[in-house]
Amino acid sequence: MEDIFSFADALGPAKVIHVHEPRLGLRGILVVDNVATGPSIGGLRIAPDVSAGECFRLARAMTLKNAAAGLRHGGGKSVLYGDPRMPRAQKEQLIRVFACALKNESDYIFGPDMGSDEECMAWVKDEIGRSVGLPKELGGIPLDEIGATGWGLSHVTDVALRYRDFKLDGARVVIQGFGAVGKHAARFLVAKGAVLVAAADTRGTLYNPKGIDVAALAALKDSGKSVLDYADGQKLDRDAVIDVECDIWIPAARPDVVHEDNVHRLNTRLVIEGANIPFTRGAEQVLHEKGVLVVPDFIANAGGVICAAMEYAGASESAAFECIAEKLRCNTEEVLEQASRKGMLPRDAAMELAVTRVKKAMSGRRWSIF
């Protein structure tokens, strides 16, 4: 078993729980990283190749994201081992049993993530009463349906372009991971004049330098098809999305898709990280030295968790969208101005911002060492 405490530092993790129910084939992990600012919010990820290490890294990203966003929530994450496309009845059983196993862990609030959605959060709500990202019928703000994370990414892009030498109008955009986050990011950016030239999912990459109809592609995906089923464009393999020349490249899928071994293939001027931990730090450093601006994940993609936190507090959808725009524009400006002024990696500037806020919150805790 992976020793997750080899990742431990002054911020966390506070708690790691392994859940195993062999009769159902259930294997799950919860990592509560830091709760200095309040109970943690973090998504439930379902994938066959998740790990304790990945769960911790995602929980830490949530700690930083929630702190940077000024939320009264800490960072946590849960994972279930399995195929997210398993039969609905099987998925429901696993999620309900997993939630029940964690019913007394009040420091963690479930949210949707890769492999889980609003319906899954309804099951959790029914079992333990502690989840966000609920269907509208249960009083929730369905963040994947309305595109809360994508909405935030569009505003982050607006601010980031102040530090680039091109405009959004006519900018060529590539989306790696045309799912709940990627399709909405594309929708909002295209509405502002950008052109989607490539999109990828687990089956392959669609490329059309003349532009892709985002609404038509999203409709295909919503019907269960792949980007490769889109009629007009070249069909390439999944990893070819890294090679497509563009102005804005948005990763919106799994961790570590760009690393030191493939970062040289990326041909873009701006990266907006829509996924959690999609680039290694080494890859970001290489791009920084080449003059490519990379806005880090926990600054860029916080729209979803801001929406979730506001739902939990009883806010409306319109109030959530307004808050997302305000917080992410402010944080992006602060981070990029600091990075520009000091010539530092944007991730390092973002870390300074978030860690300072976490440590300040920890200083008021009874057992704090800060």
C-alpha positions in Angstrom: 0.0 0.0 0.0 1.3 3.5 -0.9 2.6 5.4 2.1 0.6 8.6 1.7 2.3 10.2 4.7 5.5 10.4 2.7 3.7 13.4 1.2 3.0 15.0 4.6 4.2 18.5 5.4 3.3 21.4 7.6 -0.1 21.8 6.0 -1.4 18.2 6.0 -2.8 15.8 5.4 -5.0 15.9 8.5 -6.7 12.6 7.9 -6.5 9.6 5.5 -9.2 6.9 5.4 -9.2 3.8 3.3 -12.6 2.1 2.8 -12.8 -1.5 1.6 -15.8 -3.7 1.1 -14.7 -6.9 -0.7 -18.1 -8.3 -1.2 -19.0 -5.3 -3.5 -15.5 -4.9 -4.9 -15.4 -1.4 -3.3 -12.1 0.3 -2.7 -12.0 3.9 -1.8 -9.9 6.6 -0.2 -10.6 9.9 1.5 -7.9 12.4 2.1 -8.8 15.4 4.3 -5.8 17.7 3.8 -6.4 20.8 5.8 -9.5 22.2 7.6 -8.1 25.4 9.1 -10.6 27.5 7.2 -13.5 25.2 7.6 -14.8 21.7 6.6 -13.2 20.6 3.4 -15.0 20.5 0.0 -13.6 18.2 -2.7 -14.9 16.0 -5.5 -15.5 12.3 -5.7 -13.3 10.9 -8.5 -14.0 7.5 -10.0 -11.4 5.9 -12.2 -9.7 2.5 -12.5 -6.2 3.8 -12.0 -6.5 6.3 -9.1 -4.1 6.1 -6.2 -3.5 7.3 -2.7 -0.8 9.6 -4.0 -3.1 11.1 -6.6 -5.8 11.6 -4.0 -3.5 13.5 -1.7 -2.2 15.7 -4.5 -5.8 16.5 -5.5 -6.8 17.2 -1.9 -3.8 19.6 -1.6 -4.9 21.3 -4.8 -8.3 21.8 -3.2 -6.7 23.3 0.0 -4.8 25.8 -2.1 -7.8 26.5 -4.4 -10.2 27.1 -1.6 -7.8 29.3 0.3 -6.9 31.3 -2.8 -10.6 31.8 -3.5 -11.2 33.0 0.1 -13.7 30.3 0.9 -14.5 29.1 4.4 -13.6 25.6 3.4 -10.5 23.5 3.5 -9.3 20.9 1.0 -10.2 17.3 0.7 -10.7 14.6 -2.0 -12.2 11.2 -2.3 -11.6 8.5 -4.9 -13.3 5.2 -5.8 -11.5 2.6 -7.9 -13.6 1.5 -10.9 -14.8 2.2 -14.4 -16.9 5.4 -14.3 -19.0 3.9 -17.1 -20.1 0.9 -15.0 -23.8 0.1 -14.9 -25.8 2.8 -13.1 -27.1 0.4 -10.5 -23.6 -0.7 -9.6 -22.3 2.8 -9.4 -25.2 3.9 -7.2 -24.6 1.0 -4.8 -20.8 1.7 -4.5 -21.3 5.4 -4.0 -24.1 4.9 -1.4 -22.0 2.4 0.6 -18.9 4.6 0.3 -20.8 7.6 1.6 -22.2 5.6 4.5 -18.7 4.5 5.5 -17.8 8.2 5.7 -21.0 9.5 7.3 -19.3 10.6 10.5 -16.4 12.4 8.7 -18.0 15.9 9.1 -14.8 17.5 7.9 -15.5 16.4 4.4 -18.3 17.5 2.0 -18.7 15.5 -1.2 -18.8 17.2 -4.6 -18.8 16.0 -8.2 -15.6 15.2 -10.1 -14.5 13.0 -13.0 -16.7 10.0 -13.0 -19.4 11.5 -10.7 -22.2 14.0 -11.4 -25.2 15.7 -9.9 -27.1 12.4 -9.7 -24.3 10.9 -7.7 -24.4 13.8 -5.3 -28.1 13.3 -4.8 -27.4 9.7 -3.7 -24.8 11.0 -1.2 -27.2 13.6 0.0 -29.9 11.0 0.5 -27.5 8.8 2.6 -25.6 11.3 4.7 -27.0 14.8 4.0 -23.6 16.2 3.1 -22.9 17.0 -0.6 -22.8 19.8 -3.1 -23.3 20.1 -6.8 -26.9 18.7 -6.4 -29.6 18.7 -9.1 -31.9 21.7 -9.3 -34.8 19.6 -8.0 -33.0 19.2 -4.7 -32.2 22.9 -4.4 -28.7 22.6 -5.9 -26.7 24.6 -8.4 -25.7 21.9 -11.0 -22.3 23.3 -11.6 -21.5 20.8 -14.5 -24.8 21.6 -16.2 -24.3 25.3 -16.1 -20.6 25.3 -16.7 -19.4 27.0 -13.5 -15.7 26.0 -14.0 -15.8 26.9 -17.7 -17.3 30.3 -16.8 -14.4 30.9 -14.5 -11.8 29.8 -17.0 -13.2 32.3 -19.5 -12.7 35.2 -17.0 -9.2 34.0 -16.1 -8.4 34.0 -19.8 -9.6 37.6 -20.2 -7.2 38.7 -17.4 -4.3 36.6 -18.6 -4.5 38.1 -22.1 -3.5 41.5 -20.5 0.0 39.8 -20.2 0.1 38.5 -23.7 0.4 40.2 -27.1 -2.8 38.9 -28.7 -6.6 39.3 -28.3 -9.2 36.7 -27.6 -11.1 37.6 -30.8 -9.9 35.2 -33.4 -7.6 33.3 -31.0 -7.2 29.6 -31.7 -8.2 27.4 -28.8 -7.4 23.7 -28.1 -9.3 21.8 -25.4 -7.7 18.6 -24.1 -10.6 16.8 -22.4 -13.9 17.9 -24.0 -16.1 17.0 -21.1 -18.0 18.8 -18.4 -15.3 21.5 -18.0 -13.9 21.6 -21.5 -17.1 22.0 -23.4 -18.3 24.9 -21.3 -14.9 26.6 -21.4 -15.1 26.3 -25.2 -18.6 27.6 -25.3 -17.8 30.8 -23.2 -14.6 31.5 -25.1 -16.1 31.1 -28.6 -19.0 33.4 -27.5 -16.3 36.1 -27.0 -14.8 35.5 -30.4 -12.3 32.7 -30.0 -12.1 29.8 -32.5 -12.1 26.1 -31.3 -9.6 24.3 -33.6 -9.1 21.1 -31.8 -10.7 19.0 -29.0 -9.8 15.6 -27.6 -11.5 13.0 -25.5 -10.4 9.4 -24.4 -10.9 8.1 -28.0 -9.0 10.6 -30.0 -8.5 14.2 -31.2 -10.7 16.2 -33.6 -8.8 18.9 -35.6 -10.2 21.5 -37.9 -8.1 24.7 -38.5 -11.2 26.5 -39.9 -13.1 26.0 -36.6 -15.4 23.5 -34.9 -19.0 24.1 -34.1 -18.9 23.9 -30.3 -22.7 23.5 -29.8 -22.8 20.6 -32.3 -19.8 18.9 -30.7 -21.2 19.3 -27.2 -24.5 17.8 -28.4 -22.6 14.8 -29.8 -20.8 14.3 -26.5 -24.0 14.7 -24.5 -25.5 11.9 -26.5 -22.6 9.6 -25.5 -20.5 9.9 -28.6 -16.9 10.9 -29.1 -15.4 14.0 -30.7 -14.3 11.6 -33.5 -18.0 11.3 -34.5 -18.0 14.9 -35.5 -18.3 15.0 -39.3 -16.0 17.8 -40.4 -12.3 17.6 -39.5 -9.3 15.5 -39.2 -9.4 12.5 -36.8 -6.1 12.0 -34.9 -5.0 9.9 -32.0 -5.7 11.1 -28.4 -2.2 12.4 -27.7 -2.0 14.3 -30.9 -3.9 17.1 -29.2 -0.5 18.2 -27.6 0.9 18.9 -31.1 -1.8 21.2 -32.4 -0.5 24.7 -32.9 -2.7 27.2 -31.1 -2.9 30.4 -29.1 -4.6 29.0 -26.0 -4.3 25.4 -24.8 -6.7 24.2 -22.1 -6.1 20.9 -20.3 -9.4 19.7 -18.8 -8.8 16.0 -18.1 -6.5 13.9 -16.0 -3.3 14.8 -14.0 0.2 15.0 -15.5 -0.9 15.0 -19.1 2.0 17.3 -19.9 5.4 16.6 -18.4 9.1 16.9 -19.0 9.1 14.2 -21.7 6.4 15.8 -23.9 6.2 19.5 -23.1 8.5 20.3 -26.0 5.7 19.2 -28.3 3.3 21.9 -27.0 3.0 24.9 -29.5 1.0 27.6 -27.8 1.3 31.0 -26.2 -1.0 30.7 -23.2 -2.1 27.7 -21.0 -5.1 27.9 -18.8 -5.2 24.9 -16.5 -8.8 23.7 -16.4 -8.0 20.3 -14.8 -6.4 19.7 -11.4 -2.6 19.1 -11.6 -2.5 18.6 -15.4 1.1 19.7 -15.8 4.1 18.7 -13.8 6.0 21.6 -12.2 9.0 20.8 -14.4 6.8 21.2 -17.5 5.6 24.6 -16.3 9.2 25.6 -15.7 10.1 24.7 -19.3 7.2 26.7 -20.7 8.0 29.7 -18.5 11.6 29.8 -19.8 10.2 29.7 -23.4 7.9 32.7 -22.6 4.7 30.7 -22.5 2.3 31.9 -19.8 0.7 29.1 -17.7 -2.1 30.0 -15.3 -2.0 27.3 -12.6 -4.9 25.0 -11.8 -5.9 26.1 -8.4 -6.2 29.7 -9.6 -7.8 29.1 -13.0 -10.3 26.3 -12.3 -11.8 27.4 -8.9 -15.2 28.3 -10.5 -16.6 24.9 -9.7 -15.8 24.9 -6.0 -16.8 28.5 -5.5 -20.2 27.6 -7.0 -20.3 24.5 -4.7 -19.5 26.5 -1.6 -22.1 29.1 -2.4 -24.7 26.4 -3.0 -23.9 24.9 0.4 -24.5 28.4 1.9 -27.8 28.7 0.1 -26.9 31.3 -2.6 -28.5 31.6 -6.0 -27.1 30.6 -9.3 -26.7 34.2 -10.5 -25.0 35.2 -7.2 -22.6 32.2 -7.7 -21.7 33.3 -11.3 -21.1 36.9 -10.2 -18.8 35.7 -7.3 -16.9 33.4 -9.6 -16.1 36.2 -12.0 -15.1 38.6 -9.3 -12.9 36.3 -7.3 -11.1 34.7 -10.2 -10.4 37.9 -12.0 -9.0 39.4 -8.8 -6.8 36.4 -8.0 -5.5 36.0 -11.5 -4.5 39.6 -11.7 -2.8 39.4 -8.3 -0.9 36.3 -9.2 0.2 37.3 -12.7 1.2 40.8 -11.5 3.3 39.3 -8.8 4.9 36.8 -11.2 5.5 39.5 -13.8 7.0 42.0 -11.3 9.4 39.4 -9.8 10.0 37.3 -12.9 8.8 34.2 -11.1 6.8 31.1 -12.1 3.1 31.9 -11.9 2.7 28.7 -9.8 5.2 30.0 -7.3 3.3 33.3 -7.0 0.0 31.4 -6.6 1.5 29.2 -3.9 2.7 32.3 -2.0 -0.9 33.7 -2.1 -2.6 30.5 -1.1 -0.1 29.2 1.5 0.0 32.6 3.2 -3.8 32.4 3.6 -3.8 28.8 4.9 -1.1 29.6 7.4 -2.9 32.7 8.6 -6.0 30.5 9.2 -4.0 27.9 10.9 -2.5 30.5 13.3 -5.9 30.9 14.9 -6.3 27.2 15.6 -5.8 25.8 19.0 -3.0 23.3 18.0 -1.4 25.5 15.3 2.4 25.7 15.2 2.3 28.9 13.2 
